[in-house]
Amino acid sequence: MKKLLCFIVAAAVTTCAWAQINLGKDGKGGVISGSVESNNIVYFNDSALSTPAPDTHFGSNDYIKVDYAIDRFSAGVQVETYLPALQGYEIGSYGDKFKVLIPMVYAQWQDKSYSVTIGNLYDQFGNGLIFRSFEDRQLGFNNSLLGLRATYNLGNYFAIKALYGRPRLYTNYQTGWAGGADLSVSLGDIFGMSKGALFVEGSYVNRYENISAVTAENMLNMYSARLNFDYAGFTFRSEYVGKGKDHSSATGANVNGWAGYGEIGWAGSGFSFTGSVRALEAMATPLTIGGAGTGNTLNYLPAMTRQYTYMLANLNPYQVNAEGEIGGQADFYYSYRSKSNRYRYWNFHLNYSTYYTLHKAQSKSGNRERLWQDINFDVTRQWSKRLKTTFLYSFQEWNPYHGAHHRTYVSNIFVADVQYKFNRKHSLRAEAQYLLSGEYEGDWVAGLVEYSFAPMWSFYISDMYNIGRTDKYGVYKGTEKNYYSVGASCTIKRTRIQLSYGRNRAGYICSGGVCRYSPEYNGINIAVTTSF
């Protein structure tokens, strides 16, 4: 283990000296670039935690990506190693503990008006409601298609792309194929709109699978129609999705699905507003019916709620009910800046989101149930060149049964964030957080202190403690656990090395509205990222 960690750090530090590799005189032979990322945890047994350390007491997720480009041609490859996979990553539950994979390899020709790509494909149609293939290493997510993609643009008027391939799966079920096409027509350019933009768009996606394990449709067809409009600070987005019969893992039946999405926004004179609504039914769409896990998904259904970075505000994030939900969110922003001092300003932000079950039949109570509600606001004040403060309040209400039962928990979350810059390089930031709730796990307190020596060093210490609660009889109920962490990071040119130690609470880790569950653990985290 020690040799492995030494190798990772040494390789990263050596690599950071490279900017790019130019082949031939003046780079006429092409350019090689790439990146290295290594995430490692040394696990310890902790009697206060219910989850024991893994047998190996070690996990390591590593990614090496290399790209080559010359003129209009480019190619690349990515290698991943899991030695073994970190706890909470689905790939660690399939097959051997130790894995070396090549999940991505591609070659592409990019001309002025067209492109052709062969290999692993990453793309998105519209808002992703019927198709999105992407990689998110924080989630351990990669659902690329291995196949062929072609695109064609007719100036700014017309754009079309089509792709077809076999999914990259975490399981051994590799009997499916998926593909589709996306079309965008710019009516604004066709009719000469000088101050705005108007697009009419549409997509089609097909998934074929030779199914023998379950009774389901071999062929799935999905389509979407979209209208996008922009004019003088005003924006409008809309999309409707139709989905053919697909096997539902929730009911075991073959059902049709649909989704509708709308968004409006306006910005000007220090004020901006964005509002969105979304309704969907039976939109959980696996790459293959025989597969399982977060990575086995063909489309993109993120939680359209505020995404927090503060510990307690992100303690119980919303999970989309793909079987049926309706709701939306709204954001209001206002900024007031001093005319005499550019370092003094106020930023105000108000956000509201709420979601309900789509049908009464989804609940045992026979009523449509609230799935989620979040009313929050934050105020940021830049007092001077050196001092900035932020205050946040969030009222969260969430249903632990995804609407199957009439039950919600309520939390009131308060956050104070203060940053002081001593000079251009040295700064101190502190957070104080409190979660007030007489339900679920009760009250929490959290704090963080971070000191930065720009641009190289940063140090922090944090703690999150569950105070618990008392019931109506005065009986104490709570975990009495504190989740502490201390760490540092060092940035040298293009390389960043992070080291931390602490106890981590079980819960959901989210990125872009998509979440994965991570078990609790006690350990040392070592992360290295670099690019060349």
C-alpha positions as CSV (number, residue, x, y, z in Angstrom):
1,M,0.0,0.0,0.0
2,K,2.8,2.4,0.9
3,K,4.6,1.7,-2.4
4,L,1.4,2.4,-4.3
5,L,0.8,5.7,-2.6
6,C,4.4,6.8,-3.1
7,F,4.1,5.9,-6.8
8,I,0.9,7.9,-7.2
9,V,2.3,11.0,-5.6
10,A,5.6,10.7,-7.5
11,A,3.9,10.2,-10.8
12,A,1.7,13.2,-10.3
13,V,4.5,15.5,-9.3
14,T,6.6,14.4,-12.3
15,T,3.7,14.9,-14.7
16,C,2.9,18.4,-13.5
17,A,6.1,19.6,-15.1
18,W,4.6,18.9,-18.5
19,A,2.5,21.6,-20.2
20,Q,1.9,19.6,-23.4
21,I,3.9,17.2,-25.5
22,N,4.5,18.7,-28.9
23,L,5.5,16.1,-31.5
24,G,7.7,17.1,-34.4
25,K,9.1,20.6,-35.1
26,D,6.8,23.4,-33.8
27,G,4.2,20.7,-32.9
28,K,3.5,19.8,-36.6
29,G,3.5,16.2,-35.6
30,G,0.5,16.8,-33.3
31,V,0.0,17.4,-29.6
32,I,-0.4,15.0,-26.7
33,S,-2.3,16.1,-23.6
34,G,-3.9,14.3,-20.7
35,S,-4.8,14.0,-17.1
36,V,-4.3,11.8,-14.1
37,E,-6.6,11.5,-11.1
38,S,-6.2,9.2,-8.1
39,N,-8.6,8.9,-5.2
40,N,-7.5,6.8,-2.2
41,I,-8.8,6.0,1.2
42,V,-7.1,4.1,4.0
43,Y,-10.0,2.7,6.2
44,F,-9.9,2.2,10.0
45,N,-12.3,0.3,12.2
46,D,-14.3,2.6,14.4
47,S,-16.4,1.2,17.3
48,A,-18.7,4.2,17.1
49,L,-19.7,3.4,13.5
50,S,-22.0,0.6,12.4
51,T,-20.1,-0.1,9.2
52,P,-16.8,-2.0,9.6
53,A,-13.8,-1.2,7.5
54,P,-13.4,-3.4,4.4
55,D,-11.1,-6.5,4.6
56,T,-8.4,-4.8,2.6
57,H,-8.6,-1.5,4.7
58,F,-7.8,0.3,1.4
59,G,-9.5,1.6,-1.7
60,S,-8.2,3.3,-4.8
61,N,-10.1,4.7,-7.8
62,D,-7.6,5.9,-10.5
63,Y,-8.1,7.4,-13.9
64,I,-5.5,8.1,-16.6
65,K,-6.6,9.9,-19.8
66,V,-4.4,10.7,-22.8
67,D,-5.5,12.6,-25.9
68,Y,-3.7,13.2,-29.2
69,A,-4.7,15.9,-31.7
70,I,-3.3,16.9,-35.1
71,D,-5.1,19.2,-37.5
72,R,-8.7,18.0,-37.7
73,F,-8.0,14.6,-36.2
74,S,-8.1,13.6,-32.5
75,A,-8.0,10.4,-30.6
76,G,-7.8,9.4,-26.9
77,V,-8.0,6.6,-24.4
78,Q,-8.8,6.4,-20.7
79,V,-7.6,3.7,-18.3
80,E,-9.2,3.1,-14.9
81,T,-7.9,1.0,-12.0
82,Y,-9.8,-0.1,-8.9
83,L,-7.4,-1.5,-6.3
84,P,-10.0,-2.2,-5.0
85,A,-12.9,0.3,-5.6
86,L,-13.7,2.8,-2.8
87,Q,-16.7,1.9,-0.7
88,G,-20.0,3.2,-2.0
89,Y,-19.0,2.8,-5.7
90,E,-21.1,0.3,-7.5
91,I,-18.3,-1.0,-9.7
92,G,-16.8,-2.5,-6.5
93,S,-19.8,-4.9,-6.1
94,Y,-19.3,-6.6,-9.5
95,G,-16.8,-9.3,-10.2
96,D,-13.2,-9.2,-8.9
97,K,-12.2,-6.7,-6.3
98,F,-9.1,-5.5,-8.3
99,K,-9.9,-4.2,-11.8
100,V,-8.1,-2.6,-14.7
101,L,-10.5,-1.2,-17.3
102,I,-10.4,0.7,-20.6
103,P,-13.8,2.3,-20.5
104,M,-13.1,5.0,-23.1
105,V,-11.3,5.0,-26.4
106,Y,-12.2,7.2,-29.4
107,A,-11.1,8.6,-32.7
108,Q,-12.6,11.7,-34.3
109,W,-12.5,13.7,-37.4
110,Q,-13.8,17.3,-37.0
111,D,-14.4,19.3,-40.2
112,K,-15.9,22.7,-40.6
113,S,-19.4,21.5,-41.1
114,Y,-19.3,17.8,-40.0
115,S,-17.7,15.4,-37.6
116,V,-17.4,11.6,-37.3
117,T,-16.5,9.9,-34.0
118,I,-15.9,6.2,-33.5
119,G,-15.5,4.7,-30.0
120,N,-17.0,5.6,-26.7
121,L,-19.5,8.4,-27.1
122,Y,-20.7,11.1,-24.6
123,D,-23.6,13.3,-25.7
124,Q,-27.0,14.7,-24.7
125,F,-30.2,15.3,-26.5
126,G,-32.1,18.4,-25.3
127,N,-32.4,18.4,-21.5
128,G,-31.4,14.8,-21.3
129,L,-34.9,13.5,-20.6
130,I,-34.6,10.8,-23.2
131,F,-30.8,10.5,-23.6
132,R,-27.6,11.6,-21.9
133,S,-24.3,9.7,-21.7
134,F,-21.7,11.2,-19.4
135,E,-19.0,10.5,-16.9
136,D,-19.0,11.7,-13.3
137,R,-16.1,10.3,-11.3
138,Q,-17.4,11.7,-8.0
139,L,-20.5,9.5,-8.5
140,G,-18.6,6.6,-10.1
141,F,-20.8,7.1,-13.1
142,N,-20.1,6.4,-16.7
143,N,-22.8,5.3,-19.1
144,S,-21.1,6.0,-22.5
145,L,-22.1,4.2,-25.7
146,L,-19.5,2.3,-27.7
147,G,-20.3,3.0,-31.3
148,L,-20.5,5.6,-34.0
149,R,-21.6,9.3,-34.1
150,A,-21.9,11.7,-37.0
151,T,-22.8,15.4,-36.9
152,Y,-23.6,17.9,-39.7
153,N,-24.1,21.7,-39.4
154,L,-25.5,23.9,-42.2
155,G,-24.1,27.2,-41.0
156,N,-26.1,28.5,-38.1
157,Y,-29.4,27.4,-39.6
158,F,-29.5,23.6,-39.2
159,A,-27.7,21.0,-37.0
160,I,-28.2,17.3,-36.9
161,K,-26.4,14.4,-35.1
162,A,-27.0,10.7,-35.0
163,L,-25.4,8.0,-33.0
164,Y,-25.7,4.3,-32.3
165,G,-23.8,1.9,-30.1
166,R,-23.6,-0.6,-27.3
167,P,-23.8,0.6,-23.7
168,R,-20.9,0.6,-21.3
169,L,-22.3,-1.5,-18.4
170,Y,-21.3,-2.3,-14.9
171,T,-22.9,-5.7,-15.2
172,N,-22.6,-8.7,-17.5
173,Y,-25.9,-8.0,-19.2
174,Q,-24.6,-6.7,-22.6
175,T,-27.4,-7.7,-24.9
176,G,-28.7,-4.2,-25.7
177,W,-28.1,-1.5,-28.3
178,A,-29.1,2.1,-28.2
179,G,-29.1,5.0,-30.6
180,G,-30.9,8.0,-31.9
181,A,-30.9,11.4,-33.7
182,D,-31.2,15.0,-32.7
183,L,-32.3,17.9,-34.9
184,S,-32.0,21.6,-34.2
185,V,-33.4,24.3,-36.6
186,S,-32.6,28.0,-35.9
187,L,-35.7,29.9,-37.1
188,G,-34.1,33.1,-35.7
189,D,-31.2,32.9,-38.2
190,I,-33.5,31.8,-41.0
191,F,-35.8,34.8,-40.6
192,G,-33.0,37.2,-39.7
193,M,-33.8,37.9,-36.0
194,S,-31.0,40.3,-34.9
195,K,-31.9,40.7,-31.2
196,G,-33.1,37.2,-30.3
197,A,-32.9,33.5,-31.0
198,L,-35.6,31.0,-31.8
199,F,-34.9,27.2,-32.0
200,V,-37.2,24.3,-32.9
201,E,-35.7,21.0,-31.9
202,G,-36.5,17.3,-31.7
203,S,-35.0,14.0,-30.8
204,Y,-35.6,10.3,-31.3
205,V,-34.0,7.5,-29.2
206,N,-34.3,3.7,-29.7
207,R,-33.2,0.9,-27.4
208,Y,-33.3,-2.7,-28.6
209,E,-32.6,-5.6,-26.3
210,N,-33.0,-9.4,-26.9
211,I,-34.8,-10.1,-23.7
212,S,-35.2,-13.6,-22.2
213,A,-34.9,-13.0,-18.4
214,V,-38.1,-11.0,-18.0
215,T,-41.3,-10.4,-19.8
216,A,-40.8,-7.0,-21.4
217,E,-40.8,-5.2,-24.8
218,N,-37.7,-5.9,-26.9
219,M,-37.9,-2.4,-28.6
220,L,-38.3,0.9,-26.8
221,N,-38.9,4.1,-28.7
222,M,-38.8,7.6,-27.2
223,Y,-39.1,11.1,-28.8
224,S,-39.0,14.7,-27.7
225,A,-40.0,18.1,-29.1
226,R,-38.5,21.3,-27.9
227,L,-38.9,25.1,-28.3
228,N,-36.3,27.6,-27.1
229,F,-36.6,31.4,-27.3
230,D,-34.3,34.2,-26.2
231,Y,-35.0,38.0,-26.5
232,A,-33.7,41.0,-24.6
233,G,-32.8,39.3,-21.4
234,F,-35.9,37.0,-21.5
235,T,-35.5,33.2,-22.0
236,F,-38.0,30.4,-22.6
237,R,-37.4,26.7,-22.7
238,S,-39.8,23.9,-23.2
239,E,-39.7,20.2,-23.9
240,Y,-42.3,17.3,-24.2
241,V,-41.2,13.7,-24.1
242,G,-43.2,10.6,-25.2
243,K,-42.0,7.1,-24.2
244,G,-43.2,3.8,-25.5
245,K,-43.8,0.8,-23.3
246,D,-40.9,-0.1,-21.0
247,H,-40.5,-2.6,-18.2
248,S,-41.0,-0.9,-14.8
249,S,-38.8,-2.2,-12.0
250,A,-41.2,-0.6,-9.5
251,T,-44.4,-2.4,-10.7
252,G,-43.1,-5.2,-12.9
253,A,-45.5,-4.1,-15.7
254,N,-44.9,-2.7,-19.1
255,V,-46.0,0.9,-19.1
256,N,-45.8,4.0,-21.3
257,G,-44.1,7.1,-20.0
258,W,-44.0,10.8,-20.6
259,A,-42.4,14.0,-19.3
260,G,-43.0,17.7,-19.7
261,Y,-40.5,20.5,-18.9
262,G,-40.8,24.3,-19.0
263,E,-38.5,27.1,-18.0
264,I,-38.7,30.9,-18.1
265,G,-36.1,33.5,-17.1
266,W,-35.3,37.2,-17.1
267,A,-32.3,39.2,-16.2
268,G,-31.5,43.0,-16.2
269,S,-30.7,45.9,-13.9
270,G,-29.2,43.9,-11.1
271,F,-32.3,41.6,-10.9
272,S,-32.8,38.1,-12.4
273,F,-35.4,35.4,-12.2
274,T,-35.6,31.8,-13.2
275,G,-38.5,29.5,-12.9
276,S,-39.0,25.9,-14.0
277,V,-41.6,23.2,-13.8
278,R,-41.4,19.5,-14.6
279,A,-43.8,16.6,-14.6
280,L,-42.9,13.0,-15.4
281,E,-44.3,9.5,-15.3
282,A,-42.6,6.1,-15.7
283,M,-39.4,7.8,-16.9
284,A,-36.8,5.5,-15.3
285,T,-35.1,4.2,-18.4
286,P,-32.4,1.6,-18.0
287,L,-29.8,0.9,-20.6
288,T,-30.6,-2.8,-20.2
289,I,-33.5,-4.3,-18.3
290,G,-31.3,-7.1,-16.9
291,G,-28.8,-4.6,-15.4
292,A,-28.9,-2.7,-12.2
293,G,-27.4,0.3,-10.4
294,T,-27.1,4.1,-11.0
295,G,-24.9,3.6,-14.1
296,N,-27.6,1.5,-15.8
297,T,-29.6,4.5,-17.1
298,L,-30.2,5.9,-20.6
299,N,-31.6,9.3,-19.6
300,Y,-31.0,12.1,-17.2
301,L,-33.4,12.9,-14.4
302,P,-31.6,15.3,-12.0
303,A,-33.2,16.7,-8.9
304,M,-34.3,20.2,-9.9
305,T,-33.7,21.7,-6.5
306,R,-31.0,24.0,-5.0
307,Q,-27.7,22.2,-4.8
308,Y,-25.9,23.1,-1.5
309,T,-22.2,23.0,-0.6
310,Y,-22.9,23.5,3.2
311,M,-22.8,20.3,5.2
312,L,-26.1,20.5,7.1
313,A,-28.1,22.0,4.2
314,N,-27.1,19.0,2.1
315,L,-27.7,16.4,4.8
316,N,-30.9,14.9,3.2
317,P,-31.0,15.9,-0.5
318,Y,-34.0,15.2,-2.7
319,Q,-34.2,12.0,-4.7
320,V,-36.3,12.1,-7.9
321,N,-39.4,9.9,-8.0
322,A,-39.1,8.6,-11.6
323,E,-42.3,6.7,-11.3
324,G,-44.3,9.9,-11.1
325,E,-43.8,13.4,-9.8
326,I,-44.7,17.0,-10.5
327,G,-43.2,20.2,-9.2
328,G,-40.6,22.9,-9.9
329,Q,-38.4,25.6,-8.5
330,A,-37.9,29.4,-8.7
331,D,-34.8,31.5,-8.1
332,F,-34.8,35.3,-7.5
333,Y,-31.5,37.2,-7.5
334,Y,-30.8,40.8,-6.8
335,S,-27.4,42.6,-6.5
336,Y,-26.8,46.1,-5.2
337,R,-23.4,47.6,-5.7
338,S,-21.9,50.7,-4.2
339,K,-21.1,53.3,-6.8
340,S,-18.3,54.8,-4.8
341,N,-16.5,51.6,-3.8
342,R,-16.4,48.5,-6.1
343,Y,-15.5,46.3,-3.1
344,R,-18.8,46.9,-1.4
345,Y,-22.0,45.2,-2.5
346,W,-25.1,43.2,-1.4
347,N,-26.3,39.9,-3.1
348,F,-29.7,38.6,-2.3
349,H,-31.0,35.2,-3.4
350,L,-34.4,33.5,-2.7
351,N,-35.1,30.0,-3.9
352,Y,-38.2,27.8,-3.6
353,S,-38.7,24.2,-4.8
354,T,-41.5,21.7,-4.2
355,Y,-42.5,18.3,-5.6
356,Y,-45.6,16.0,-5.2
357,T,-46.5,12.6,-6.4
358,L,-48.2,12.7,-9.8
359,H,-51.0,10.3,-9.0
360,K,-53.1,9.5,-5.9
361,A,-52.5,5.8,-6.5
362,Q,-48.8,6.2,-5.7
363,S,-49.7,6.6,-2.0
364,K,-51.4,4.2,0.4
365,S,-53.4,7.1,1.8
366,G,-55.1,7.6,-1.6
367,N,-53.9,11.2,-1.8
368,R,-51.2,13.0,-3.7
369,E,-48.3,13.3,-1.2
370,R,-45.7,16.0,-0.8
371,L,-42.3,14.6,-1.7
372,W,-40.1,17.7,-1.1
373,Q,-40.2,21.4,-0.1
374,D,-37.3,23.8,0.3
375,I,-37.8,27.5,1.1
376,N,-34.4,29.2,1.4
377,F,-32.7,32.5,1.1
378,D,-29.1,33.8,1.5
379,V,-27.6,37.2,1.8
380,T,-24.0,38.0,0.9
381,R,-22.4,41.2,2.0
382,Q,-19.0,42.4,0.8
383,W,-18.2,44.9,3.5
384,S,-14.8,45.9,2.2
385,K,-11.9,44.6,0.1
386,R,-11.1,42.2,3.0
387,L,-14.3,41.2,4.7
388,K,-17.2,39.2,3.2
389,T,-20.1,37.5,5.1
390,T,-22.9,35.2,4.0
391,F,-26.0,34.2,5.9
392,L,-28.3,31.3,4.7
393,Y,-31.6,29.9,6.0
394,S,-33.3,26.9,4.6
395,F,-36.7,25.3,5.6
396,Q,-36.7,21.7,4.2
397,E,-39.5,19.2,4.3
398,W,-38.9,15.7,2.8
399,N,-40.8,12.4,2.6
400,P,-38.6,9.4,3.6
401,Y,-41.0,7.0,1.8
402,H,-41.0,8.7,-1.6
403,G,-44.7,9.5,-1.3
404,A,-45.9,5.9,-0.5
405,H,-46.8,7.0,3.1
406,H,-48.2,10.3,4.5
407,R,-45.1,11.3,6.4
408,T,-42.6,14.1,6.1
409,Y,-39.7,15.4,8.2
410,V,-39.0,19.1,8.7
411,S,-35.6,20.8,9.2
412,N,-34.7,24.4,9.8
413,I,-31.1,25.1,8.8
414,F,-29.1,28.2,9.7
415,V,-25.6,29.0,8.2
416,A,-23.2,31.9,8.9
417,D,-20.1,32.1,6.6
418,V,-17.4,34.7,7.2
419,Q,-14.3,35.3,5.0
420,Y,-11.4,37.7,5.8
421,K,-8.5,38.4,3.5
422,F,-5.4,39.6,5.3
423,N,-3.7,40.3,2.0
424,R,-3.7,39.0,-1.6
425,K,-2.4,35.6,-0.5
426,H,-3.6,34.9,3.0
427,S,-7.3,34.4,3.9
428,L,-9.4,32.9,6.7
429,R,-12.9,31.5,6.3
430,A,-15.2,30.1,9.0
431,E,-18.6,28.5,8.9
432,A,-21.1,28.0,11.7
433,Q,-24.2,25.8,11.0
434,Y,-27.2,24.7,13.0
435,L,-30.0,22.3,12.0
436,L,-33.1,22.5,14.1
437,S,-35.5,19.6,14.0
438,G,-37.7,17.7,16.5
439,E,-37.9,14.8,14.1
440,Y,-35.8,12.1,12.4
441,E,-32.3,12.5,13.9
442,G,-33.0,15.7,15.7
443,D,-30.7,18.7,15.9
444,W,-27.2,19.0,14.4
445,V,-24.4,21.5,14.7
446,A,-21.5,21.9,12.4
447,G,-18.5,24.2,12.0
448,L,-15.5,24.7,9.6
449,V,-12.4,26.8,9.7
450,E,-10.2,27.1,6.6
451,Y,-7.0,29.0,6.1
452,S,-5.5,29.5,2.6
453,F,-2.0,30.5,1.5
454,A,-2.7,31.3,-2.1
455,P,-2.0,29.9,-4.6
456,M,-0.3,26.8,-3.1
457,W,-1.6,25.8,0.4
458,S,-5.0,25.4,2.1
459,F,-5.8,23.9,5.5
460,Y,-9.1,23.1,7.1
461,I,-10.7,21.5,10.2
462,S,-14.4,20.7,10.5
463,D,-16.9,18.9,12.7
464,M,-20.5,17.9,12.4
465,Y,-22.3,16.7,15.6
466,N,-25.7,15.2,16.1
467,I,-27.2,16.6,19.3
468,G,-30.2,14.4,19.0
469,R,-33.7,15.1,20.4
470,T,-36.1,14.2,23.1
471,D,-39.6,12.7,22.6
472,K,-42.8,14.0,24.2
473,Y,-42.0,11.9,27.3
474,G,-38.6,13.6,27.7
475,V,-36.7,10.5,26.5
476,Y,-33.5,11.3,24.7
477,K,-33.1,10.0,21.2
478,G,-30.1,10.6,19.1
479,T,-26.9,9.1,17.7
480,E,-24.5,11.3,19.7
481,K,-21.9,11.0,16.9
482,N,-19.6,13.6,15.7
483,Y,-18.1,13.5,12.2
484,Y,-14.8,15.3,12.4
485,S,-12.3,16.0,9.6
486,V,-9.0,17.7,9.2
487,G,-7.1,18.2,6.0
488,A,-4.8,20.1,3.7
489,S,-4.3,20.7,0.0
490,C,-1.3,21.7,-2.1
491,T,-1.4,23.0,-5.6
492,I,1.8,23.0,-7.7
493,K,1.2,24.3,-11.3
494,R,-1.3,21.8,-12.7
495,T,-1.2,19.4,-9.9
496,R,-3.3,19.3,-6.8
497,I,-2.7,17.0,-3.8
498,Q,-5.3,16.7,-1.0
499,L,-4.9,14.9,2.3
500,S,-7.5,14.5,5.0
501,Y,-8.4,12.4,7.9
502,G,-11.8,12.0,9.6
503,R,-15.1,10.3,10.2
504,N,-17.6,10.5,7.4
505,R,-21.4,10.2,7.9
506,A,-23.4,7.8,5.7
507,G,-25.6,9.6,3.2
508,Y,-25.9,10.8,-0.3
509,I,-23.2,12.4,-2.3
510,C,-24.6,14.5,-5.1
511,S,-23.3,16.0,-8.3
512,G,-25.5,17.9,-10.7
513,G,-28.6,16.7,-9.1
514,V,-27.7,13.0,-9.3
515,C,-26.7,11.2,-6.1
516,R,-25.1,8.0,-4.9
517,Y,-25.2,6.5,-1.5
518,S,-22.0,6.4,0.5
519,P,-21.6,4.3,3.7
520,E,-20.0,5.8,6.8
521,Y,-16.3,5.3,7.4
522,N,-13.3,6.5,9.3
523,G,-10.1,6.9,7.3
524,I,-7.4,8.9,5.6
525,N,-8.2,10.3,2.1
526,I,-5.5,11.0,-0.4
527,A,-6.4,12.6,-3.7
528,V,-4.1,13.6,-6.6
529,T,-5.2,15.3,-9.8
530,T,-2.9,16.6,-12.5
531,S,-3.0,17.5,-16.2
532,F,-0.5,18.0,-18.9
